[in-house]
Amino acid sequence: MEIVIIESGYKSYAFEKELFEKYGFHLRIYPEYKGDPSGKRDFAKNADGILVRHTTIDEVFLSGMKNLKAVVRYGVGYDNIDIEARTRHGIKVANVQGYANHAVSDHAIALLFSCTRGLWDTRFQLREKYGSPPPCGC
């Protein structure tokens, strides 16, 4: 049985590897973060499960999967997963509730500070002073 991560990019997959091997699954990781969806589909064609971040999982992707039983999205929501297509194929789908909650709240606070300090206007201020483009490359 095989689990495939079709978007590398994290520093380590030790947790996933240990977990899946404990239950008899072999973990394979697609070597690129980006890449052609058809290449990812070919890489995962025998997978029983797929972990995905951004790749679109639609009818075209699912049509080549013969063993696929589940897709798990690293993140909240199902923006890149065609729910109707996965239903037609009888594939279960899950996401990671609470994924990156701290990043969302950190970003919200940063935007709040940016607005209260007028930082959003800095790029335009630099252009006025130095011309286009400003020395920082903004």
DSSP file (Angstrom, degrees, kcal/mol; ACC not computed):
  #  RESIDUE AA STRUCTURE BP1 BP2  ACC     N-H-->O    O-->H-N    N-H-->O    O-->H-N    TCO  KAPPA ALPHA  PHI   PSI    X-CA   Y-CA   Z-CA
    1    1 A M              0   0    0      0, 0.0    25,-2.7     0, 0.0     2,-0.4   0.000 360.0 360.0 360.0 144.3    0.0    0.0    0.0
    2    2 A E  E     -a   26   0A   0     44,-0.3    46,-3.2    23,-0.2    47,-1.5  -0.966 360.0-167.5-133.6 135.9    1.3    3.4   -0.9
    3    3 A I  E     -ab  27  49A   0     23,-2.7    25,-2.5    -2,-0.4     2,-0.4  -0.963  17.1-161.6-115.1 136.6    0.8    7.0    0.2
    4    4 A V  E     -ab  28  50A   0     45,-2.4    47,-2.6    -2,-0.4     2,-0.6  -0.974  15.0-156.1-125.2 131.3    2.1    9.8   -2.0
    5    5 A I  E     -ab  29  51A   0     23,-2.5    25,-3.1    -2,-0.4    47,-0.2  -0.930  12.0-168.9 -98.1 117.5    2.9   13.4   -1.1
    6    6 A I  S    S+     0   0    0     45,-2.1     2,-0.3    -2,-0.6    46,-0.1   0.399  70.6  48.9 -96.6   5.3    2.6   15.2   -4.4
    7    7 A E        -     0   0    0     44,-0.4    26,-0.2    24,-0.0    -1,-0.2  -0.825  68.7-165.9-141.8 103.6    4.1   18.5   -3.3
    8    8 A S        +     0   0    0     24,-1.1     3,-0.1    22,-0.4    -2,-0.0  -0.295  41.2 116.0 -75.0 171.5    7.4   18.5   -1.4
    9    9 A G        +     0   0    0      1,-0.5     2,-0.2    -2,-0.0    -1,-0.2   0.222  42.8 103.9 150.2 -18.5    8.4   21.7    0.4
   10   10 A Y  S    S-     0   0    0     -3,-0.2    -1,-0.5     1,-0.1     3,-0.1  -0.554  74.6-120.1 -85.2 158.0    8.4   21.0    4.1
   11   11 A K  S    S+     0   0    0     -2,-0.2     2,-0.3     1,-0.2    -1,-0.1   0.851  91.2  12.3 -65.2 -35.0   11.8   20.6    5.9
   12   12 A S        -     0   0    0      1,-0.1    -1,-0.2    -3,-0.0     4,-0.1  -0.997  41.2-172.2-148.0 146.2   10.9   17.1    7.0
   13   13 A Y     >  +     0   0    0     -2,-0.3     4,-2.8    -3,-0.1     5,-0.2  -0.032  55.3 119.4-121.0  26.5    8.4   14.3    6.4
   14   14 A A  H  > S+     0   0    0      1,-0.2     4,-2.6     2,-0.2     5,-0.2   0.882  73.7  51.6 -61.3 -40.2    9.7   12.2    9.3
   15   15 A F  H  > S+     0   0    0      2,-0.2     4,-2.6     1,-0.2    -1,-0.2   0.954 113.2  44.0 -63.0 -49.0    6.4   12.3   11.1
   16   16 A E  H  > S+     0   0    0      2,-0.2     4,-2.9     1,-0.2     5,-0.3   0.921 113.8  50.9 -61.4 -44.9    4.4   11.2    8.1
   17   17 A K  H  X S+     0   0    0     -4,-2.8     4,-2.4     1,-0.2     5,-0.2   0.935 113.0  44.9 -59.5 -48.3    7.0    8.5    7.2
   18   18 A E  H  X S+     0   0    0     -4,-2.6     4,-1.8    -5,-0.2    -1,-0.2   0.922 115.1  48.5 -63.0 -44.3    6.9    7.0   10.7
   19   19 A L  H  X S+     0   0    0     -4,-2.6     4,-0.9    -5,-0.2    -2,-0.2   0.946 115.2  42.2 -62.3 -50.4    3.1    7.1   11.0
   20   20 A F  H ><>S+     0   0    0     -4,-2.9     5,-2.9     1,-0.2     3,-0.7   0.896 113.8  50.9 -68.6 -39.8    2.4    5.5    7.6
   21   21 A E  H ><5S+     0   0    0     -4,-2.4     3,-1.5    -5,-0.3    -1,-0.2   0.849 102.2  62.3 -66.2 -32.1    5.1    2.8    7.9
   22   22 A K  H 3<5S+     0   0    0     -4,-1.8    -1,-0.2     1,-0.3    -2,-0.2   0.832 109.3  41.9 -58.6 -32.3    3.7    1.9   11.3
   23   23 A Y  T <<5S-     0   0    0     -4,-0.9    -1,-0.3    -3,-0.7    -2,-0.2   0.187 127.2 -96.0-104.9  15.9    0.5    1.0    9.6
   24   24 A G  T < 5S+     0   0    0     -3,-1.5     2,-0.3     1,-0.3    -3,-0.2   0.619  79.2 133.1  87.9  13.5    2.1   -0.8    6.6
   25   25 A F      < -     0   0    0     -5,-2.9     2,-0.5    -6,-0.1    -1,-0.3  -0.753  50.0-137.3 -98.6 145.5    2.1    2.0    4.1
   26   26 A H  E     -a    2   0A   0    -25,-2.7   -23,-2.7    -2,-0.3     2,-0.5  -0.884  20.5-144.0 -96.7 128.5    5.1    3.0    1.9
   27   27 A L  E     -a    3   0A   0     -2,-0.5     2,-0.4   -25,-0.2   -23,-0.2  -0.827  18.3-178.0 -98.5 128.2    5.5    6.8    1.7
   28   28 A R  E     -a    4   0A   0    -25,-2.5   -23,-2.5    -2,-0.5     2,-0.5  -0.968  10.5-154.8-121.9 142.4    6.7    8.3   -1.6
   29   29 A I  E     -a    5   0A   0     -2,-0.4   -23,-0.2   -25,-0.2   -25,-0.1  -0.969  20.5-123.0-122.8 124.4    7.4   12.0   -2.1
   30   30 A Y        -     0   0    0    -25,-3.1   -22,-0.4    -2,-0.5    10,-0.0  -0.438  27.2-130.8 -60.6 133.3    7.2   13.8   -5.4
   31   31 A P  S    S+     0   0    0      0, 0.0     2,-0.4     0, 0.0    -1,-0.1   0.600  81.4  58.2 -72.4 -11.2   10.6   15.4   -5.8
   32   32 A E        -     0   0    0      1,-0.2   -24,-1.1   -26,-0.1    -2,-0.1  -0.893  63.8-147.9-120.3 148.5    9.4   18.9   -6.8
   33   33 A Y  S    S+     0   0    0     -2,-0.4    -1,-0.2   -26,-0.2     2,-0.1   0.943  95.7  31.1 -72.8 -50.0    7.2   21.4   -5.0
   34   34 A K  S    S+     0   0    0    -27,-0.1     2,-0.3    21,-0.0   -26,-0.1  -0.413  80.9 127.2 -93.7 178.4    6.0   22.7   -8.3
   35   35 A G        -     0   0    0     -2,-0.1     3,-0.0   -28,-0.0     5,-0.0  -0.782  61.7 -53.1 149.6 166.9    5.6   20.6  -11.4
   36   36 A D    >>  -     0   0    0     -2,-0.3     4,-2.1     1,-0.1     3,-0.5  -0.504  41.8-136.7 -70.6 128.6    3.3   19.5  -14.1
   37   37 A P  H 3> S+     0   0    0      0, 0.0     4,-2.6     0, 0.0     5,-0.2   0.851 106.1  54.8 -56.3 -34.2    0.0   18.0  -12.8
   38   38 A S  H 3> S+     0   0    0      2,-0.2     4,-2.4     1,-0.2     5,-0.2   0.875 106.8  50.9 -68.7 -33.8    0.2   15.2  -15.3
   39   39 A G  H <> S+     0   0    0     -3,-0.5     4,-2.2     2,-0.2    -1,-0.2   0.890 111.6  47.7 -65.6 -39.0    3.7   14.3  -14.0
   40   40 A K  H  X S+     0   0    0     -4,-2.1     4,-2.0     2,-0.2    -2,-0.2   0.904 111.1  51.1 -66.9 -41.1    2.3   14.3  -10.4
   41   41 A R  H  < S+     0   0    0     -4,-2.6     4,-0.4     1,-0.2    -2,-0.2   0.920 111.2  47.7 -62.6 -43.3   -0.6   12.1  -11.5
   42   42 A D  H >< S+     0   0    0     -4,-2.4     3,-0.9     1,-0.2    -1,-0.2   0.897 110.8  51.9 -63.5 -40.0    1.8    9.7  -13.2
   43   43 A F  H 3< S+     0   0    0     -4,-2.2     3,-0.3     1,-0.2    -1,-0.2   0.861 118.6  37.0 -61.7 -36.8    3.9    9.6  -10.0
   44   44 A A  T >< S+     0   0    0     -4,-2.0     3,-2.4     1,-0.2    -1,-0.2   0.290  79.3 116.7-100.3   8.9    0.9    8.9   -7.9
   45   45 A K  T <  S+     0   0    0     -3,-0.9    21,-1.3    -4,-0.4    22,-0.6   0.726  83.4  39.2 -57.5 -24.6   -1.0    6.6  -10.2
   46   46 A N  T 3  S+     0   0    0     -3,-0.3   -44,-0.3    -4,-0.2    -1,-0.3   0.336  89.2 128.0-104.1   6.9   -0.8    3.6   -7.9
   47   47 A A    <   -     0   0    0     -3,-2.4    20,-0.3     1,-0.1   -44,-0.2  -0.306  47.0-161.4 -69.1 144.1   -1.3    5.5   -4.6
   48   48 A D  S    S+     0   0    0    -46,-3.2    21,-2.9     1,-0.3    22,-1.2   0.700  84.7  17.9 -87.9 -26.7   -3.9    4.4   -2.1
   49   49 A G  E     -bc   3  70A   0    -47,-1.5   -45,-2.4    20,-0.2     2,-0.4  -0.995  66.9-157.5-145.8 149.3   -3.7    7.9   -0.6
   50   50 A I  E     -bc   4  71A   0     20,-1.9    22,-3.0    -2,-0.3     2,-0.5  -0.986   5.1-157.1-128.8 137.5   -2.5   11.3   -1.6
   51   51 A L  E     +bc   5  72A   0    -47,-2.6   -45,-2.1    -2,-0.4   -44,-0.4  -0.968  26.8 176.5-109.7 130.9   -1.4   14.3    0.5
   52   52 A V  E     - c   0  73A   0     20,-2.5    22,-3.3    -2,-0.5    -2,-0.0  -0.936  28.4-178.5-137.4 151.9   -1.7   17.6   -1.4
   53   53 A R  S    S-     0   0    0     -2,-0.3    27,-0.2    20,-0.2    -1,-0.1   0.719  83.5 -12.2-111.2 -62.6   -1.2   21.3   -0.9
   54   54 A H  S    S+     0   0    0      2,-0.1     3,-0.1    25,-0.1    -2,-0.0   0.627  91.8 115.1-122.3 -19.2   -2.0   23.2   -4.1
   55   55 A T  S    S-     0   0    0      1,-0.1     2,-0.4   -18,-0.0    25,-0.1  -0.285  71.3-111.9 -59.8 138.1   -2.3   20.8   -7.0
   56   56 A T        -     0   0    0     25,-0.1     2,-0.8     1,-0.1    25,-0.2  -0.589  24.8-159.5 -74.2 124.9   -5.8   20.7   -8.5
   57   57 A I  B     +e   81   0B   0     23,-3.3    25,-3.0    -2,-0.4    29,-0.2  -0.873  36.9 140.9-106.3  98.1   -7.4   17.3   -7.9
   58   58 A D     >  -     0   0    0     -2,-0.8     4,-3.0    23,-0.2     5,-0.3  -0.517  68.3 -71.7-126.6-169.3  -10.1   17.2  -10.5
   59   59 A E  H  > S+     0   0    0      1,-0.2     4,-2.1     2,-0.2    -2,-0.0   0.895 129.4  51.2 -57.1 -43.5  -11.7   14.7  -12.9
   60   60 A V  H  > S+     0   0    0      2,-0.2     4,-0.6     1,-0.2    -1,-0.2   0.935 113.8  44.0 -61.6 -46.8   -8.7   14.6  -15.1
   61   61 A F  H >4 S+     0   0    0      1,-0.2     3,-1.0     2,-0.2    -2,-0.2   0.939 116.5  46.1 -63.2 -47.1   -6.4   13.9  -12.2
   62   62 A L  H >< S+     0   0    0     -4,-3.0     3,-1.7     1,-0.2    -1,-0.2   0.766  96.4  73.3 -70.4 -25.9   -8.7   11.3  -10.6
   63   63 A S  H 3< S+     0   0    0     -4,-2.1    -1,-0.2     1,-0.3    -2,-0.2   0.766  96.8  50.4 -63.1 -24.1   -9.4    9.5  -13.9
   64   64 A G  T << S+     0   0    0     -3,-1.0     2,-0.6    -4,-0.6    -1,-0.3   0.459  87.7  99.4 -91.1  -0.6   -5.9    8.0  -13.9
   65   65 A M    <   +     0   0    0     -3,-1.7   -19,-0.1    -4,-0.2   -20,-0.1  -0.764  39.2 170.7 -92.9 119.9   -6.0    6.7  -10.3
   66   66 A K  S    S+     0   0    0    -21,-1.3    -1,-0.2    -2,-0.6   -20,-0.1   0.739  80.3  27.5 -98.8 -24.7   -6.8    3.0  -10.0
   67   67 A N  S    S+     0   0    0    -22,-0.6   -21,-0.1   -20,-0.3    -1,-0.1   0.477  82.7 133.9-112.4  -5.3   -6.2    2.4   -6.2
   68   68 A L        +     0   0    0    -23,-0.2   -20,-0.2     1,-0.2   -19,-0.2  -0.227  14.2 159.2 -62.2 127.3   -6.9    5.9   -4.8
   69   69 A K        +     0   0    0    -21,-2.9    23,-2.6     1,-0.3     2,-0.3   0.599  61.9  20.9-116.6 -23.4   -9.1    5.8   -1.7
   70   70 A A  E     -cd  49  92A   0    -22,-1.2   -20,-1.9    21,-0.2     2,-0.4  -1.000  48.9-162.1-153.8 146.5   -8.4    9.1    0.0
   71   71 A V  E     -cd  50  93A   0     21,-2.2    23,-2.2    -2,-0.3     2,-0.5  -0.999  12.7-167.0-126.1 129.3   -7.0   12.6   -0.5
   72   72 A V  E     -cd  51  94A   0    -22,-3.0   -20,-2.5    -2,-0.4     2,-0.5  -0.975  11.2-146.1-118.5 128.9   -5.8   14.8    2.4
   73   73 A R  E     -cd  52  95A   0     21,-2.6     2,-1.6    -2,-0.5    23,-0.8  -0.825  13.3-134.5 -96.9 125.6   -5.2   18.4    1.9
   74   74 A Y  S    S+     0   0    0    -22,-3.3     2,-0.3    -2,-0.5    21,-0.1  -0.640  84.9  31.7 -70.9  91.5   -2.4   20.1    3.9
   75   75 A G  S    S-     0   0    0     -2,-1.6    21,-2.4     3,-0.0     2,-0.2  -0.836  97.5 -67.7 145.8 176.8   -4.6   23.1    4.8
   76   76 A V  S    S+     0   0    0     -2,-0.3     3,-0.3    23,-0.2    21,-0.1  -0.626  90.0  23.1 -95.0 160.0   -8.1   24.1    5.4
   77   77 A G  S    S-     0   0    0     -2,-0.2    19,-0.1     1,-0.2    -4,-0.1  -0.035  76.1-106.1  77.6 176.3  -10.8   24.1    2.8
   78   78 A Y    >   +     0   0    0      1,-0.1     3,-1.9    17,-0.1     5,-0.2  -0.150  61.2 140.3-133.4  35.6  -11.1   22.2   -0.4
   79   79 A D  T 3  S+     0   0    0     -3,-0.3    -1,-0.1     1,-0.3    -2,-0.1   0.815  78.8  37.4 -54.9 -36.1  -10.3   25.0   -2.9
   80   80 A N  T 3  S+     0   0    0    -27,-0.2   -23,-3.3    -3,-0.1     2,-0.5   0.264 101.5  86.5-102.8  11.4   -8.2   22.8   -5.2
   81   81 A I  B <  S-e   57   0B   0     -3,-1.9     2,-1.1   -25,-0.2   -23,-0.2  -0.955  72.1-138.0-118.1 122.5  -10.3   19.6   -4.9
   82   82 A D     >  -     0   0    0    -25,-3.0     4,-2.3    -2,-0.5     5,-0.2  -0.660  18.1-168.3 -77.9 102.5  -13.3   19.0   -7.1
   83   83 A I  H  > S+     0   0    0     -2,-1.1     4,-2.0     1,-0.2    -1,-0.2   0.874  83.3  52.5 -64.6 -39.2  -15.7   17.6   -4.6
   84   84 A E  H  > S+     0   0    0      2,-0.2     4,-2.1     1,-0.2    -1,-0.2   0.909 110.3  48.3 -64.3 -41.2  -18.2   16.4   -7.2
   85   85 A A  H  > S+     0   0    0      1,-0.2     4,-1.6     2,-0.2    -2,-0.2   0.921 110.9  49.5 -65.3 -43.7  -15.4   14.5   -9.1
   86   86 A R  H  <>S+     0   0    0     -4,-2.3     5,-2.6     1,-0.2     4,-0.5   0.860 109.3  53.6 -65.6 -32.5  -14.1   12.8   -6.0
   87   87 A T  H ><5S+     0   0    0     -4,-2.0     3,-1.1     1,-0.2    -1,-0.2   0.927 106.8  51.2 -64.6 -44.5  -17.7   11.8   -5.1
   88   88 A R  H 3<5S+     0   0    0     -4,-2.1    -1,-0.2     1,-0.3    -2,-0.2   0.838 113.3  45.7 -60.5 -32.6  -18.1   10.1   -8.5
   89   89 A H  T 3<5S-     0   0    0     -4,-1.6    -1,-0.3    -5,-0.1    -2,-0.2   0.478 110.9-122.1 -90.3  -3.2  -14.9    8.2   -8.0
   90   90 A G  T < 5 +     0   0    0     -3,-1.1     2,-0.5    -4,-0.5    -3,-0.2   0.831  58.6 151.9  68.1  32.7  -15.8    7.2   -4.4
   91   91 A I      < -     0   0    0     -5,-2.6    -1,-0.2    -6,-0.1   -21,-0.2  -0.832  41.8-131.9-102.4 131.6  -12.7    8.8   -2.9
   92   92 A K  E     -d   70   0A   0    -23,-2.6   -21,-2.2    -2,-0.5     2,-0.4  -0.516  22.2-161.1 -77.7 147.9  -12.7   10.2    0.6
   93   93 A V  E     +d   71   0A   0    -23,-0.2     2,-0.3    -2,-0.2   -21,-0.2  -0.992  13.7 168.7-133.7 140.0  -11.4   13.7    1.2
   94   94 A A  E     -d   72   0A   0    -23,-2.2   -21,-2.6    -2,-0.4     2,-0.3  -0.950  12.8-159.2-141.5 161.9  -10.1   15.4    4.4
   95   95 A N  E     -d   73   0A   0     -2,-0.3     2,-0.9   -23,-0.2   -19,-0.2  -0.781  33.3 -96.8-131.4-179.5   -8.3   18.5    5.3
   96   96 A V    >   -     0   0    0    -21,-2.4     3,-1.9   -23,-0.8     2,-0.1  -0.837  36.8-145.2-106.5  99.0   -6.3   19.7    8.3
   97   97 A Q  T 3  S+     0   0    0     -2,-0.9     4,-0.1     1,-0.3   -21,-0.1  -0.370  84.9  18.2 -61.5 135.2   -8.5   21.7   10.5
   98   98 A G  T >  S+     0   0    0      1,-0.3     3,-1.8    -2,-0.1     4,-0.3   0.525  84.2 165.3  82.1   5.1   -6.6   24.5   12.2
   99   99 A Y  T <  S-     0   0    0     -3,-1.9    -1,-0.3     1,-0.3   -23,-0.2  -0.370  72.0  -7.2 -58.9 125.5   -3.8   24.4    9.7
  100  100 A A  T 3> S+     0   0    0     -2,-0.1     4,-2.0     1,-0.1    -1,-0.3   0.740  82.0 150.2  61.0  28.3   -1.6   27.5   10.0
  101  101 A N  H <> S+     0   0    0     -3,-1.8     4,-2.3     1,-0.2     5,-0.2   0.909  73.1  52.4 -54.8 -41.9   -4.0   29.2   12.4
  102  102 A H  H  > S+     0   0    0     -4,-0.3     4,-2.6     1,-0.2    -1,-0.2   0.874 106.6  52.7 -63.9 -36.2   -1.1   31.1   14.0
  103  103 A A  H  > S+     0   0    0     -3,-0.2     4,-2.4     2,-0.2    -1,-0.2   0.891 108.9  49.7 -67.4 -38.4    0.1   32.3   10.5
  104  104 A V  H  X S+     0   0    0     -4,-2.0     4,-2.3     2,-0.2    -2,-0.2   0.937 114.0  44.0 -65.7 -46.2   -3.4   33.7    9.8
  105  105 A S  H  X S+     0   0    0     -4,-2.3     4,-2.3     2,-0.2    -2,-0.2   0.901 113.5  51.5 -67.5 -39.0   -3.6   35.6   13.1
  106  106 A D  H  X S+     0   0    0     -4,-2.6     4,-2.4    -5,-0.2    -2,-0.2   0.922 111.3  48.0 -60.2 -43.8    0.0   36.8   12.8
  107  107 A H  H  X S+     0   0    0     -4,-2.4     4,-2.6     2,-0.2    -2,-0.2   0.898 109.4  52.8 -65.5 -40.6   -0.7   38.1    9.3
  108  108 A A  H  X S+     0   0    0     -4,-2.3     4,-2.1     2,-0.2    -1,-0.2   0.921 111.1  46.4 -61.2 -44.1   -3.9   39.8   10.5
  109  109 A I  H  X S+     0   0    0     -4,-2.3     4,-2.7     2,-0.2     5,-0.2   0.914 111.3  52.3 -64.4 -42.6   -2.0   41.6   13.3
  110  110 A A  H  X S+     0   0    0     -4,-2.4     4,-2.5     1,-0.2    -2,-0.2   0.905 110.4  48.0 -60.6 -41.6    0.8   42.6   10.8
  111  111 A L  H  X S+     0   0    0     -4,-2.6     4,-2.4     2,-0.2    -1,-0.2   0.886 109.8  53.0 -66.1 -37.9   -1.8   44.1    8.4
  112  112 A L  H  X S+     0   0    0     -4,-2.1     4,-2.5     2,-0.2    -2,-0.2   0.943 112.1  44.3 -61.1 -48.2   -3.4   45.9   11.3
  113  113 A F  H  X S+     0   0    0     -4,-2.7     4,-2.0     1,-0.2     6,-0.3   0.901 111.4  54.8 -62.6 -40.7   -0.1   47.5   12.3
  114  114 A S  H  X>S+     0   0    0     -4,-2.5     5,-2.2    -5,-0.2     6,-0.7   0.915 111.1  44.6 -59.9 -43.4    0.7   48.2    8.7
  115  115 A C  H ><5S+     0   0    0     -4,-2.4     3,-0.7     3,-0.2    -2,-0.2   0.917 112.8  49.7 -67.9 -43.4   -2.6   50.2    8.3
  116  116 A T  H 3<5S+     0   0    0     -4,-2.5    -1,-0.2     1,-0.2    -2,-0.2   0.801 118.5  39.7 -69.3 -26.1   -2.2   52.1   11.6
  117  117 A R  H 3<5S-     0   0    0     -4,-2.0    -1,-0.2    -5,-0.2    -2,-0.2   0.399 108.6-120.9-101.1   1.1    1.3   53.1   10.7
  118  118 A G  T X<5 +     0   0    0     -3,-0.7     3,-1.2    -4,-0.6    -3,-0.2   0.778  63.1 144.9  68.1  25.9    0.7   53.8    7.0
  119  119 A L  G > < +     0   0    0     -5,-2.2     3,-1.7    -6,-0.3     4,-0.4   0.765  58.0  72.0 -69.5 -23.9    3.3   51.2    5.9
  120  120 A W  G 3  S+     0   0    0     -6,-0.7     3,-0.4     1,-0.3     4,-0.3   0.767  95.1  54.7 -61.2 -24.2    1.2   50.2    2.9
  121  121 A D  G <> S+     0   0    0     -3,-1.2     4,-2.1     1,-0.2     3,-0.3   0.473  79.2  95.9 -88.9  -3.4    2.1   53.5    1.3
  122  122 A T  H <> S+     0   0    0     -3,-1.7     4,-2.6     1,-0.2     5,-0.2   0.879  79.0  55.7 -58.5 -42.7    5.9   53.1    1.7
  123  123 A R  H  > S+     0   0    0     -3,-0.4     4,-1.8    -4,-0.4    -1,-0.2   0.909 110.5  45.2 -58.0 -43.0    6.4   51.7   -1.8
  124  124 A F  H  > S+     0   0    0     -3,-0.3     4,-2.2    -4,-0.3    -1,-0.2   0.866 110.6  53.9 -70.1 -35.7    4.7   54.8   -3.3
  125  125 A Q  H  X S+     0   0    0     -4,-2.1     4,-2.0     2,-0.2    -2,-0.2   0.908 108.9  49.3 -63.9 -41.5    6.7   57.1   -1.1
  126  126 A L  H  X S+     0   0    0     -4,-2.6     4,-3.2     1,-0.2     5,-0.4   0.890 109.3  51.9 -64.9 -39.7   10.0   55.5   -2.2
  127  127 A R  H  X S+     0   0    0     -4,-1.8     4,-2.1    -5,-0.2    -1,-0.2   0.908 109.0  50.6 -63.5 -41.2    9.0   55.9   -5.9
  128  128 A E  H  < S+     0   0    0     -4,-2.2    -1,-0.2     2,-0.2    -2,-0.2   0.912 117.7  39.3 -61.3 -42.0    8.2   59.6   -5.3
  129  129 A K  H  < S+     0   0    0     -4,-2.0    -2,-0.2    -5,-0.1    -1,-0.2   0.913 132.4  21.0 -76.2 -44.0   11.6   60.1   -3.7
  130  130 A Y  H  < S-     0   0    0     -4,-3.2    -3,-0.2     1,-0.3    -2,-0.2   0.491 101.5-123.9-108.0  -5.3   13.8   57.9   -5.9
  131  131 A G     <  -     0   0    0     -4,-2.1    -1,-0.3    -5,-0.4    -2,-0.1  -0.417  60.8  -7.0  86.2-170.3   11.9   57.5   -9.1
  132  132 A S  S    S+     0   0    0      1,-0.2    -5,-0.0    -2,-0.1    -4,-0.0  -0.890 127.8  19.2-109.6 132.9   10.9   54.2  -10.6
  133  133 A P  S    S-     0   0    0      0, 0.0    -1,-0.2     0, 0.0    -6,-0.0   0.739  88.6-134.0 -81.3 157.1   11.9   51.7   -9.4
  134  134 A P    >   -     0   0    0      0, 0.0     3,-2.1     0, 0.0    -7,-0.1  -0.285  29.7-102.5 -67.4 160.4   13.1   52.6   -5.9
  135  135 A P  T 3  S+     0   0    0      0, 0.0    -3,-0.0     0, 0.0    -8,-0.0   0.721 118.0  64.0 -59.6 -22.6   16.5   51.3   -4.8
  136  136 A C  T 3  S-     0   0    0      1,-0.1   -10,-0.0     0, 0.0     0, 0.0   0.598 110.7-117.8 -78.9  -8.3   15.0   48.5   -2.7
  137  137 A G    <         0   0    0     -3,-2.1    -1,-0.1     1,-0.1     0, 0.0   0.609 360.0 360.0  83.1  11.4   13.5   46.8   -5.8
  138  138 A C              0   0    0     -4,-0.1    -1,-0.1   -15,-0.1   -11,-0.1   0.489 360.0 360.0 -67.2 360.0    9.9   47.3   -4.6
